[in-house]
Amino acid sequence: MTQHLMGRRIPRGVGSPGSGPLLAGATAALLGLAVTGVPVLVLWVLTATGHDSAADAARLVGVLWLLGHGGPLTRGAGAPLSLTPLLLTLLNAQLLRCAAARAAVAAQPRTGPVPALLCTGYLLVALPVALACAAGGGGLRAEPLPDLLAVALLGYAAAQWGVHGGAGFVGPAPVGPGRLAAVRRRLPAGSPGAVRAAVTAGLLILLAGGALLFGMAALLRTDTTDPAVRALAGGSVPAALGVLLSCLLLVPNAVLWAGAYALGPGFLLGTDTVVAPGRVQHGALPDFPLLALAPTTASGWQLLVLLVPALAGAVAAGLLGRAAAWGGGRRAAVEPAYLVEAAEDDTDRAEPGQPWRAPGTALAGLATAAAAGALVALAGWLAGGAAGGGRMARLGPSFACGTVAAGWFAVLVLPGALVVRWWLLRRAAPAAAAWDESAWAGPGPGLGGPGLHGSEWGGPASGALVLAGPVLDEPELDGPELGGPDPRGDGPHGRRRLVPRSRAALAARWTALRLRPGRGRGERPE
């Protein structure tokens, strides 16, 4: 009706999170408060007494929301509480990321100020929450300046993540000054993506190992967790639900603690304590179910958990070694060793890189170890904190976890990647020799299978200069990727469009086909 009375169209998107970064940030903050507040208010309704008011419940929602951003709180007469429930942190980061992605799409191509504006809108909601929660009574109280700083850091980081990922923008890789830039220039072409894949795979295995250890402990040690739940709940079902909700919010923390245990240094349950494979030293613990899952005695069987970081390092070494043999993967772009007849307009080619040299592979392995150690140290710092004063002032993964993780990856990835690279290139040597002996005349090199000869699959034929390589059906192993004729047809001047490939890269990829039966089948090119 308003549209017809005004005689003009109402613009689409007004009032939505994508209509402006400032509004998107405020909306994300309100959504986070709502998601945090619903279960808290439901439990308050079920367990409310004459001494608890709605204002107290709303203040509890606010302090929990601030704690989920990593902001410290004060409890009682001044005891600190900085143990961040990472489930709330992940929820708030995801809300911010989605809001930033929508705002960046709406603001294209000018996405530069989106993170700052979105963070500003987020802080406009966090500021009154922090001020209102700072005037608490004997319960939890906020500390406005540290809490707002934590909110700003998380908000800006998640907004940057959403802008660069949601808008489809991939900017240039940051290069630091001085020695960092020099090290990056020495890395082989295509190594950033390969290092990122190796680090991601290794850390996911560490995370999966920690989740498996935590799940096994939760299933096998119910005799210790059930008494803790009954002691805290006092026979009340709503109180038991509150205890279970508190445990659920701390499950990501417990998984990271278990990952630190698998790494070797273990985690702390207070000052001057340690829980590590083969070594357990801690005193009396509060009656909390997750703390009751901690081992109470040391055993030699606990050393078997060290297989988790060994497996993580082995997988990362395999991925990095394969990337080294294949020149960084499919999308690396470096100058090939030789050129063959190609169309003049070949700016859309995607050339794979040359196989990395041994020093470059070793440098990429060191970069993988350093990145993995830094991320493990950051995750351990986020998962720990204080749960009170005195002995409970330090809980969480040991400070040495980052250093030990970097050591695990350096010891396993550095030689492992070199061995995998050497093995793949060694298996590719016969194929490379076949290309050299053919001299680009006569039948091409065979693929080792029945009827898969080079001359039948785009290989060199007498009287014609044709680059060898099969045309395949699978998307990651197509003809141009192996050096074969481009299925798109002739070039702009009537010549056959051929994609140049380095001889070593062709040999390594062709050998990979031979090592995987069932792959590499396709139609014969016309």
matplotlib code that plots the C-alpha trace (Angstrom):
import matplotlib.pyplot as plt

x = [0.0, 2.8, 4.4, 1.3, 0.5, 4.1, 4.2, 7.7, 9.3, 10.7, 14.3, 15.1, 17.2, 16.3, 16.3, 18.1, 21.7, 23.0, 21.5, 24.5, 27.6, 26.7, 23.2, 24.6, 27.0, 24.3, 22.0, 24.7, 25.3, 21.6, 21.2, 24.2, 22.5, 19.2, 20.8, 22.7, 19.7, 17.0, 18.3, 19.4, 16.0, 14.2, 16.3, 15.7, 11.9, 12.2, 14.4, 13.6, 13.4, 12.3, 15.8, 16.3, 14.9, 14.6, 17.3, 19.7, 18.9, 19.4, 22.7, 23.8, 23.0, 25.2, 28.2, 28.0, 27.9, 30.9, 32.7, 32.1, 34.2, 37.1, 36.4, 37.4, 34.9, 35.1, 33.3, 32.3, 34.9, 37.3, 38.1, 38.9, 37.0, 38.5, 37.9, 36.2, 33.4, 34.5, 31.1, 29.8, 32.9, 32.3, 28.7, 29.5, 32.3, 29.9, 27.2, 29.8, 31.2, 27.8, 26.9, 30.1, 29.8, 26.3, 27.4, 30.4, 28.3, 25.9, 28.8, 30.9, 33.2, 34.0, 34.4, 37.4, 35.5, 33.0, 35.0, 35.5, 31.9, 30.5, 32.8, 31.5, 27.9, 28.8, 30.5, 27.4, 25.5, 28.4, 29.0, 25.7, 25.8, 29.3, 28.3, 25.1, 26.9, 29.7, 27.4, 26.6, 26.2, 28.0, 27.7, 29.6, 30.6, 32.0, 35.2, 34.2, 37.6, 39.1, 35.7, 35.2, 38.7, 38.1, 34.8, 36.5, 39.3, 36.9, 34.5, 37.1, 38.8, 35.5, 34.5, 37.7, 37.1, 33.6, 34.5, 37.4, 35.5, 31.9, 32.5, 34.7, 37.6, 41.0, 43.6, 47.3, 49.1, 50.4, 54.2, 55.9, 58.9, 62.5, 63.3, 59.8, 59.5, 62.9, 61.8, 58.6, 60.4, 62.6, 59.6, 58.8, 55.9, 52.6, 53.9, 51.5, 48.5, 50.4, 51.5, 48.0, 46.6, 49.3, 48.8, 45.0, 45.1, 47.6, 45.6, 42.3, 43.9, 45.0, 41.6, 40.0, 42.3, 41.4, 37.7, 38.2, 40.0, 37.4, 34.6, 36.2, 36.7, 33.1, 31.8, 34.2, 34.2, 30.5, 31.1, 33.0, 30.8, 27.5, 28.3, 29.5, 26.3, 24.2, 26.2, 25.8, 22.1, 21.0, 18.2, 16.7, 16.0, 16.3, 19.6, 20.9, 20.0, 21.9, 25.0, 24.7, 24.4, 27.5, 29.4, 28.1, 29.5, 32.9, 33.0, 35.3, 37.7, 37.7, 38.5, 41.5, 42.7, 42.6, 44.5, 47.1, 47.3, 47.8, 50.7, 52.6, 52.8, 49.2, 47.1, 47.0, 44.4, 45.7, 49.1, 51.9, 49.9, 50.2, 48.2, 50.2, 50.8, 52.7, 52.6, 49.7, 50.1, 47.1, 45.3, 41.6, 39.4, 36.0, 32.9, 32.5, 31.8, 34.4, 37.2, 36.2, 37.2, 40.9, 43.1, 44.0, 46.9, 49.8, 50.3, 52.6, 49.6, 48.9, 51.9, 50.0, 48.2, 51.4, 50.4, 48.0, 50.6, 52.7, 49.8, 49.2, 52.8, 52.8, 49.7, 51.1, 54.4, 52.6, 50.5, 53.5, 55.7, 53.1, 52.8, 56.6, 56.7, 53.8, 55.2, 52.7, 49.6, 47.3, 47.1, 50.8, 52.0, 55.6, 57.6, 57.7, 61.0, 60.1, 57.4, 55.6, 53.4, 50.6, 48.1, 49.3, 46.4, 47.1, 46.7, 44.1, 46.5, 47.0, 50.4, 51.5, 54.8, 58.1, 58.9, 60.3, 64.0, 65.0, 66.0, 62.6, 60.8, 62.7, 61.8, 58.2, 58.3, 59.8, 57.0, 54.4, 55.9, 56.0, 52.4, 51.2, 53.0, 51.6, 48.0, 48.3, 49.7, 46.8, 44.2, 45.7, 45.7, 42.0, 41.0, 42.6, 42.1, 41.3, 38.4, 39.1, 41.9, 44.7, 45.4, 42.6, 44.2, 45.5, 43.6, 44.0, 46.7, 50.3, 52.3, 54.7, 52.0, 52.8, 56.6, 56.0, 53.6, 56.1, 58.7, 56.5, 55.8, 59.4, 60.7, 58.1, 57.2, 60.7, 62.2, 58.8, 58.1, 61.6, 61.2, 57.7, 59.0, 62.0, 59.9, 57.3, 60.1, 61.9, 58.8, 58.4, 61.9, 61.1, 58.3, 60.6, 63.3, 60.6, 59.9, 63.6, 64.2, 61.2, 62.7, 59.2, 59.0, 57.5, 55.1, 54.8, 55.4, 52.9, 50.8, 51.5, 47.9, 46.4, 45.8, 47.0, 49.8, 51.1, 50.4, 46.7, 46.3, 47.7, 51.3, 54.0, 53.4, 55.8, 55.7, 53.8, 54.8, 52.1, 52.5, 51.9, 49.2, 45.8, 42.5, 40.6, 37.1, 38.0, 37.9, 41.3, 43.1, 42.1, 44.1, 45.6, 46.7, 48.8, 50.0, 47.5, 45.5, 43.1, 39.6, 38.3, 39.6, 41.7, 43.4, 42.5, 44.8, 43.7, 46.5, 46.0, 45.8, 48.4, 49.1, 52.9, 53.9, 57.3, 58.7, 59.2, 55.7, 54.2, 56.2, 55.2, 51.5, 51.6, 53.2, 50.5, 48.0, 49.8, 49.9, 46.1, 44.3, 40.9, 41.8, 42.9, 40.3, 38.6, 37.7, 40.3, 40.8, 39.8]
y = [0.0, 2.4, 1.7, 2.6, 5.7, 7.1, 6.2, 4.9, 1.6, 0.6, -0.4, -4.0, -5.0, -2.1, -3.3, -6.5, -7.3, -6.7, -3.2, -1.7, -2.8, -0.8, -2.3, -5.7, -5.6, -4.4, -7.2, -9.8, -8.7, -8.8, -12.3, -13.5, -12.0, -13.7, -17.1, -16.8, -15.5, -18.0, -21.1, -18.9, -17.2, -20.6, -22.0, -18.9, -19.3, -22.9, -22.3, -18.7, -17.9, -14.8, -13.5, -13.7, -11.0, -10.6, -8.0, -10.5, -13.0, -10.4, -9.4, -13.1, -13.2, -10.2, -11.4, -14.8, -13.1, -11.0, -14.1, -15.8, -13.1, -13.8, -10.9, -11.4, -11.3, -10.8, -13.2, -12.6, -10.5, -10.2, -13.7, -13.7, -15.7, -15.8, -19.4, -18.7, -21.1, -21.6, -22.8, -19.3, -17.9, -20.0, -18.9, -15.2, -15.5, -17.4, -14.7, -12.0, -13.8, -14.3, -10.7, -9.4, -11.7, -10.3, -6.7, -7.2, -8.5, -5.5, -3.1, -4.4, -3.3, -1.0, -3.6, -1.9, -0.1, -3.0, -4.7, -1.5, -0.4, -3.8, -3.9, -0.4, -1.5, -4.5, -2.4, -0.1, -3.0, -4.3, -1.0, -0.7, -4.4, -4.1, -0.9, -2.5, -5.7, -3.9, -2.8, -6.3, -7.4, -10.4, -12.4, -12.1, -8.6, -7.3, -5.3, -2.8, -1.9, -5.4, -6.8, -4.2, -4.8, -8.5, -7.9, -5.5, -8.0, -10.9, -8.7, -7.3, -10.6, -12.4, -9.4, -9.7, -13.4, -12.9, -10.1, -12.0, -15.3, -14.2, -11.7, -14.1, -11.8, -13.3, -10.6, -10.8, -12.8, -10.4, -10.1, -8.8, -6.6, -7.6, -11.3, -12.5, -11.1, -12.6, -16.0, -15.9, -15.0, -18.1, -20.4, -22.3, -21.3, -22.8, -23.5, -21.2, -23.3, -26.6, -25.4, -24.3, -27.7, -29.6, -27.5, -27.9, -31.6, -32.0, -29.9, -31.6, -34.9, -33.5, -32.1, -35.4, -37.2, -34.9, -35.4, -39.2, -39.1, -36.8, -39.0, -42.2, -40.5, -39.3, -42.8, -44.8, -42.6, -42.0, -43.3, -40.1, -37.6, -38.7, -37.9, -34.5, -33.8, -34.9, -32.9, -29.7, -30.2, -31.2, -33.4, -30.6, -31.4, -27.7, -27.4, -30.6, -29.1, -26.0, -28.1, -30.0, -26.7, -25.4, -28.6, -28.3, -24.7, -26.0, -29.1, -27.4, -26.4, -30.0, -31.2, -28.8, -29.9, -33.6, -32.6, -31.0, -34.2, -36.2, -33.8, -34.6, -31.5, -32.0, -29.5, -27.8, -28.1, -25.3, -23.8, -26.4, -29.2, -31.2, -33.9, -35.5, -39.0, -40.9, -38.1, -36.9, -34.4, -32.4, -32.0, -31.8, -30.5, -28.7, -30.8, -30.2, -33.1, -32.1, -31.8, -35.2, -36.8, -36.0, -39.0, -39.5, -41.9, -42.3, -45.3, -46.4, -47.2, -43.5, -43.0, -44.6, -41.3, -39.9, -41.8, -38.9, -36.2, -38.8, -39.5, -35.8, -35.1, -38.1, -36.9, -33.4, -34.8, -36.8, -33.8, -31.5, -34.1, -34.7, -31.0, -30.8, -33.5, -32.0, -28.4, -27.1, -28.6, -27.8, -24.1, -23.2, -20.9, -20.7, -20.7, -24.2, -25.8, -25.8, -24.6, -26.2, -24.9, -22.9, -20.3, -16.7, -15.8, -18.1, -15.7, -18.1, -21.0, -22.4, -24.0, -26.3, -25.5, -27.3, -29.9, -28.1, -28.5, -30.1, -26.8, -25.3, -28.4, -28.2, -24.6, -25.3, -28.0, -25.6, -23.1, -25.8, -26.6, -22.9, -22.3, -25.4, -24.5, -20.9, -22.1, -24.7, -22.1, -19.7, -22.4, -23.4, -19.8, -19.4, -22.6, -21.8, -19.2, -18.7, -20.2, -18.4, -17.1, -19.0, -22.5, -22.2, -19.2, -21.3, -23.9, -25.2, -26.5, -26.2, -23.2, -25.7, -27.1, -24.7, -25.4, -29.2, -29.2, -27.2, -29.8, -32.8, -31.3, -30.3, -33.8, -35.6, -33.2, -32.1, -35.5, -37.0, -34.5, -34.9, -38.7, -38.5, -36.1, -38.3, -41.4, -39.8, -38.3, -41.6, -43.4, -40.7, -41.1, -43.9, -41.7, -38.7, -40.9, -42.1, -38.5, -37.8, -40.9, -40.3, -37.0, -35.9, -38.3, -41.7, -43.4, -41.7, -43.2, -45.9, -45.6, -49.1, -50.3, -52.4, -50.2, -47.1, -46.1, -42.6, -42.5, -43.4, -40.9, -37.7, -38.8, -37.8, -39.1, -39.1, -36.0, -34.0, -32.1, -33.0, -32.9, -36.1, -36.7, -38.4, -36.7, -37.9, -37.7, -36.9, -33.1, -33.0, -35.2, -33.7, -33.7, -30.2, -30.9, -33.8, -31.9, -33.2, -31.3, -28.8, -30.2, -26.6, -27.0, -25.0, -21.7, -18.4, -18.8, -22.3, -24.1, -26.8, -25.2, -27.0, -26.3, -26.4, -28.5, -29.1, -32.6, -33.4, -32.3, -34.4, -37.4, -37.0, -36.7, -39.6, -41.8, -40.9, -42.1, -45.4, -45.8, -45.5, -48.2, -47.4, -43.7, -42.2, -43.7, -41.5, -41.1, -41.1, -37.6, -37.1]
z = [0.0, 0.9, -2.4, -4.4, -2.3, -2.7, -6.3, -6.2, -5.6, -2.2, -2.6, -2.0, 0.9, 3.2, 6.8, 6.0, 7.2, 3.7, 3.4, 5.2, 7.1, 10.2, 10.4, 9.6, 12.5, 15.0, 13.7, 14.2, 17.7, 18.5, 17.0, 19.1, 22.3, 21.4, 20.8, 24.1, 26.0, 25.0, 26.9, 29.9, 30.2, 29.8, 32.7, 34.7, 34.3, 35.4, 38.4, 39.4, 43.1, 45.0, 45.0, 41.3, 39.1, 35.3, 35.4, 37.0, 34.2, 31.5, 33.1, 33.1, 29.4, 28.8, 30.7, 29.0, 25.6, 26.5, 27.8, 24.5, 22.8, 25.1, 27.4, 31.1, 33.9, 37.7, 40.0, 43.6, 45.6, 42.7, 41.4, 37.7, 35.1, 31.6, 30.5, 27.2, 26.1, 22.5, 21.3, 21.9, 20.2, 17.1, 17.1, 17.3, 14.7, 12.3, 12.7, 12.0, 9.0, 7.4, 8.0, 6.5, 3.5, 2.7, 3.3, 1.1, -1.8, -1.4, -1.3, -4.3, -5.7, -2.7, 0.0, 1.8, 4.6, 5.2, 8.1, 10.0, 9.6, 10.5, 13.6, 14.6, 14.4, 16.5, 19.1, 19.3, 20.7, 22.9, 24.6, 26.5, 27.3, 28.8, 30.8, 32.1, 33.2, 34.9, 37.8, 39.0, 42.6, 44.0, 40.8, 37.5, 36.5, 33.2, 32.8, 30.1, 28.6, 28.2, 27.2, 24.4, 23.2, 22.9, 21.1, 18.7, 17.9, 17.3, 15.3, 13.0, 12.4, 11.6, 9.4, 7.4, 7.0, 5.8, 3.3, 1.7, 1.6, 1.1, -1.7, -3.6, -3.2, -3.1, -2.6, -3.0, -0.3, 2.4, 2.3, 5.4, 5.4, 5.7, 6.2, 5.9, 2.4, 1.5, 2.8, 0.8, -2.4, -1.9, -1.6, -4.9, -7.1, -5.9, -2.4, -0.4, -1.5, -0.9, 2.6, 3.4, 2.4, 4.4, 7.5, 7.3, 6.9, 9.8, 12.1, 11.2, 12.1, 15.4, 16.0, 15.1, 17.5, 20.3, 19.6, 19.6, 23.0, 24.5, 23.3, 24.6, 28.0, 28.1, 27.3, 29.6, 32.6, 33.3, 36.9, 37.6, 35.7, 37.1, 40.7, 39.7, 37.9, 40.8, 43.3, 41.3, 40.3, 43.8, 42.4, 40.3, 36.7, 35.5, 37.4, 35.8, 32.4, 33.3, 34.2, 30.9, 29.0, 30.6, 29.6, 26.1, 25.8, 26.8, 24.6, 22.0, 24.8, 26.0, 22.5, 22.3, 25.7, 24.5, 21.4, 23.6, 25.6, 22.4, 21.4, 24.5, 26.7, 27.9, 29.8, 33.1, 35.8, 37.9, 38.8, 39.3, 37.7, 34.5, 32.8, 30.0, 28.6, 31.3, 33.8, 35.9, 38.7, 40.1, 43.3, 44.3, 41.5, 41.6, 41.1, 37.4, 34.9, 32.3, 34.9, 36.3, 32.9, 33.5, 34.1, 37.8, 37.3, 34.8, 32.7, 29.9, 27.6, 27.6, 25.3, 22.4, 21.9, 20.4, 17.3, 16.6, 15.9, 14.1, 11.7, 11.3, 10.3, 7.9, 6.1, 5.8, 4.5, 1.9, 0.6, 0.5, -1.2, -3.9, -4.5, -4.7, -7.4, -9.3, -9.1, -6.6, -8.0, -10.9, -10.6, -10.2, -13.0, -13.8, -17.0, -18.6, -19.7, -23.4, -25.7, -28.6, -31.3, -29.7, -30.6, -30.3, -28.1, -25.2, -22.3, -20.7, -20.2, -16.7, -16.7, -13.9, -12.3, -12.5, -9.8, -6.8, -6.0, -2.8, -1.0, -2.0, -0.7, 2.6, 3.0, 2.3, 5.0, 7.5, 6.6, 7.2, 10.7, 11.6, 10.5, 12.3, 15.5, 15.5, 15.0, 17.7, 20.1, 19.2, 19.7, 23.0, 24.2, 23.3, 24.9, 28.3, 31.0, 34.6, 36.5, 39.8, 42.0, 43.6, 42.2, 39.6, 37.9, 35.0, 33.1, 29.6, 27.2, 28.2, 26.9, 25.2, 22.8, 20.0, 20.1, 20.4, 17.4, 15.3, 16.3, 15.4, 12.0, 11.3, 12.2, 10.1, 7.3, 6.3, 5.5, 4.6, 1.9, 0.4, 0.4, -1.3, -3.9, -4.6, -4.9, -7.3, -9.5, -9.5, -10.7, -13.3, -14.7, -17.2, -18.7, -18.9, -20.6, -23.1, -24.1, -24.5, -26.7, -28.9, -30.1, -30.9, -33.9, -34.3, -31.8, -28.4, -25.0, -23.8, -20.7, -19.6, -20.1, -22.9, -26.0, -24.2, -26.5, -27.0, -30.7, -30.1, -27.2, -28.6, -28.5, -31.0, -34.5, -37.4, -39.6, -37.0, -33.9, -31.4, -27.6, -25.8, -23.3, -23.1, -23.2, -20.1, -18.8, -15.2, -14.4, -12.6, -15.2, -18.5, -21.7, -21.5, -17.9, -19.2, -22.2, -24.7, -27.3, -25.9, -26.5, -27.2, -30.8, -33.1, -32.3, -33.8, -36.8, -37.7, -35.9, -33.4, -29.9, -27.7, -24.1, -23.2, -20.3, -18.7, -19.3, -15.6, -14.7, -17.5, -16.4, -12.7, -13.6, -16.1, -13.5, -11.0, -13.5, -13.8, -10.0, -9.8, -11.7, -13.1, -13.7, -17.0, -19.3, -21.8, -25.4, -28.1, -29.5, -33.1]

ax = plt.figure().add_subplot(projection="3d")
ax.plot(x, y, z, "-o")
ax.set_aspect("equal")
plt.show()
